[in-house]
Amino acid sequence: MSPDETAKELVLAFADDELCVGQNHSWWIAVGPFLEEDLAFSSIAQDELGHARALYSLVSNDVDRVAYGRPHSEYRSAHLAELLCHDWTKALARHVLHDLAEEIRWTALLNSSWPELKAVATRALAEEQFHIHHGVSLARRLLSSPDGYMRLAPVLSELAPLGREYFAGSDVGLVASGVLNASLADQERTWMERVEEVFDEFELSIDWGATRPAQGRAGVRSEDFLALHDEMVAVLRIDPLATW
Amino acid sequence: MNTYEVFLKKAGKEPFSHAGSLDAPDDELALAYARETYGRRSEGEQMWVVDRSAVLVGDAINLAMADRDHRHNDGHLVAELRQSDPGHTR
């Protein structure tokens, strides 16, 4: 693959992560744990879909087709992003892990030699500060109570290793050409340290695993993807001319 | 949960005005929820979030009585007087 193709793959994978998480978050609209959280979480869902659209538009002139119309094996989303979280604890844990990763991924594009990508990263990173403030504040608040700790701590520990897949894929030539300001391996290390630092006082026991999962990036869809994708394209099936 | 009151101020000389209230588990989350509940469409450029327990609530002694219409002088007596006496002789 040429550096250009590798860069496009990287953007596509990032967009797919954002699309899946945005779609997954939106499941909670109107059924959030309380009104204020419902509004905040729905708004974050919308932001993530906005990020997906901005990234898709860098690699395609037909955003709808690339977002909804590809064969499943052509999606590149990490399995953590695809995970259906119809349990609030899980939804919150994935939100925190995902947004901590996003912050690092956008930061690595902040001085990208790809000007349009750099612009998207600058804009997205501003929103990311809020997502993290929200997710981390709520998670820490819950971990501070015995009941909250019992429910959230094991889920965070269980899901964290899956998040390593956000940093899977090829970055060959991307640091040299300036598209990326940090290699995927460096970003992954920064992310794992950040997750440990954020939850340091709560002594989570995270087993990061020996290898980085990479099936989603390679085109293998998780069990949950089918249901997620079906819901995603439901409107489009009814009205193929609908736009977002 | 605590209840908070949210105030927003638009740009320019507009004063802060009450946007509404919300429930949040702590101050940090109150700020996050205030943004999403009342400010997500850039309704203000400054925001105050106040724990309702910090609000001093006035009672009947602090509130003016409703029947003191001399406090609502709109000048009509003077206007009538001037109209009846255009030369201001009185």
Interface residues (C-beta under 8 A of the other chain):
Chain A: F34 L35 E36 E37 L39 A40 S43 F130 H133 H134 S137 L138 R141
Chain B: M1 L22 D23 A24 P25 D26 E28 L29 A32 Y33 R35 E36 T37 R40
